Each structure stands twice: as structure tokens, then as C-alpha cells.
Amino acid sequence: MADDAVRSVLHSIGLHSLYQNFMSQKIDSIEICKSLEDNQLTNLGLVTIGERIKFKNAVQHWQSMPIMPMAESDTAASGSRISTGGRRGAVNLGSILRFATGTEEEPALGFALQPSIQFMESANFLPTANTCINRMNLSLPDESNPLPLQEELFNLFDLAFCNTFFGLE
């Protein structure tokens, strides 16, 4: 659904409270968001220059990519509701970005090295990251290492994404 993309963008930059402002103005797609001017963004509640820059960057770089193949479309929708509804615990887009890059927000001038995901063979499905090069490593299943159940896989992701303090806390 298009408005889920707007909700995701606002949530990713910590402005989820502005979602209703966007919906009341019928701004319900990324394409509409890309065409908004600064004065329109201010009227929607993005009052600081920093908020508008973060929003424009998030909209510009937003992509819809499934984490894992879903057999039924209603499964994907329910998974999306679980994630955006906060029922995955403390995991949000900021915590995933922090896991991969060491920062919860995109720098004002962008990343020198764009964040990336590398899919690789591994003995387990616990995600790893190389924060110096902004890369998250995810394991691929094969005959000898099948994909775990969705709940087990998401628990591994939650464990990794919520423990990004490098042993310093």
C-alpha cells in the first residue's frame, strides 16, 4: 500500500507523529512526497531545515525490497503490520541502520560510502556488519543450511539489531 511507504519514511527519520498530517492532505505516496516544496513540508509539520533535509533524503533513497520471499500476499502485509506496529520489540529502521553503519540517522551530507547488504554463505543466520564500510552481511540458505522458521530468523535479527553497542554498554 502506498501510504505504508510514507509511514515507513516518516518512521525511519523519527517523525512518525506527522503521519496523520500527510494523510489528511492526501499525501499518500512516495512520488507525491518527492514533489513537495519546502513551504509545503513546513505546513505538514517539518518545521526545521534538518527535518526537511532528512525527509527529502529518506524519500529520495526509499526502496521497497522484501527481506524474504513470501508465498502469500496477506503474509507480507501482516509482517509489515508487525514491524510498523512495534511488535518486533525495539527494532526499527534506525536500529538496523545503526547496526550496519554505527549511526541511527543518515548524515546531513549523506554517507561517504553508501550502506549496502552483502548476501553470503555462512554457518548461521545471525547478521553481521562491517561498520567501517557500512555493510551488513546476511546469510543465504543452501542444502546443508536451510532457512530457519520465520520467527527464529526474526529473533536472530532482533538480537543483532538491538545489540549494537560493540561491548561498550
N, C-alpha and C positions, 0 to 999 in steps of 0.2 A: 504494500500500500504506500502511496506517495507520501502521505503525512507521517508515516513511520520514519521516513528518511529525514524529514525536518526535525522530528522529535529526537532522532539519533544525533544529528548535528548539534542541536542545542544542548543535549545532554553531554556530549563529548567536550564541550567547552564550558561546562558548568552553568549554563543558563537555561536549564530545563523549566524554570519557573515562568519563562516567557512564552512557552508553547501555546497557551490559550490566546495570547495576543496575536500570534501568527494565524491561528485557526479562525479567530473572529474576523480577520481581514482577508480570509480565504487564500492565504499564502500556504499552500499545501504541497508544494513540490520543490525539488532542488532547482529545477530550471527557473521557476519564478524567483527563488531566493538569489540566484546568480544575477538577476536583472535589477535588484533593489539598489537604490541610491542611498547615500549617507543619511539624508533627511528622512527617508522612509524607515531606515533602520532605527534612527533615533526615536521616531514615533512608535515603533514597535517595542521600545524599551532598551535598546542597545545604545545607552547614552554616552559611554566613554569611547574614545578613539580606539583604545585597546580592545574593547569588546567587539567593535565593528571589524577591526583587523582580524581578530581570531575567528569571527563568524565568517568573513569572506574567505579566509584561508581554508577553514573547515569545509565550506560549501564547494570551493574550487577543487579540493582534493578528495571529496567524498566519493566512495565507490561502494557498491553493493556486491559483496562477494560472500557466498556461503562458506562456513567453516568446514562443513562435512556434507556429503550428498544426502538428501532427504528423499525418501521414497514417496511420501505423500505431502501435498502442499499444506494440508492442515497441520502436519507435524512441524513444518518450518515456521508457520505462523505462531503455534503455541510456544515453540522455542524462543521466538523473538519476544513474545509477551513475557516469558520467564525472565529473559535477560533485562528488558527495559523495565519490567515491573519490580526489579530489585530482588527477585527471589533467588538469585545466584549469589547472595551474600554481598560481600564488599567489592566484588569485581565490577568495574565499569571501564569504559574506553580509556580513561585516564590511567587506571592501574595497569592496563595492558601496554599502553604507550610507555609508562614508567619502567615496566619490566624489560621492554625491548631497547629503550633509549636512555633511561636514567632520569627522565623528566616527564611530568604528567601533562604538560602543555607544549604545544608547538612554539618554538621561539618566535618572537615578533618578526624576525627576518627569515624565518624558515630554518630547516635543518641544512647544514653543510653537506651531510650525507643523508639522503632520503631513507627513512625507515623501510626495511624490507623483511620478507619472510622467506626463509630457505627451507624447503622440504627435503628431508634426508632420511636415510635408513639409520635406525637406532634400536638398541635393545629394549628401550621402554618408551612410553609416550609422554613422559614429563617434559614440557617445553624447556628449552634453554635459550640463553640470549648472549649476544656479544654487544654490550652497550657501547663499546668504543667505535663500532662500525654500524650501530643502530640496526642490528639484525636479530630477529627471533628465529629460532630453529624449531621446526615441528617435524615429528616423525611420521613416516609413511608406513602403512601396513604392508605385509607381504605374506607368503605362505607360512613361513616359520614364526611370524609375529603378527597375528591378526589384530584388527582394530578392536579395542575393548568396548564394552557396552557404553552407550552414550553417557549415562550417569557416572560411570567410573572415569571416563575420559574427561568429562567436565570437572570432576573432583580434582583430577590431576592439574587441569588448567587453573582452577581456583587456587590450589595450593601454590602453584608457581606465581601467579599474578598477584597474589596477596602477600607474598613474602619476598619483597624486592629490596630489602634493606641491606643486602650484602653482608649480613652478620654484624652490622653496626648498631642495631637496636636491642 
